[in-house]
Amino acid sequence: MDKLYTVTTGAPLLGMKPHTLRKIAREHGWGIQPGGRGTPRLFTLEQLLEIRGRGRKWSKVEEQENRDALGLGPIYPIKADK
């Protein structure tokens, strides 16, 4: 089974605050609430990557996201020593 993330654990991976993730997830219907309204919203890693792919890209957010946990490479290519 894939690991599940809550708003609190998923937001730092995306470089945003939990309130922001909660708001956009509610607006777009992302994530699941297995206990119904008022229970924590859950996300898979694939859903978090989908949210990341649809949102606007700000350099501040990209610098704050946990690219290792998301399975992404570095933002800028690493220069080889000459």
ABEGO torsion letter per residue (X at the ends): XBBBBBAAAAAAAAGBBAAAAAAAAAAAGBEBBAAEBGBBBBBBAAAAAAAAAABBBBAAAAAABBAAAAGBBBABBBBBBX
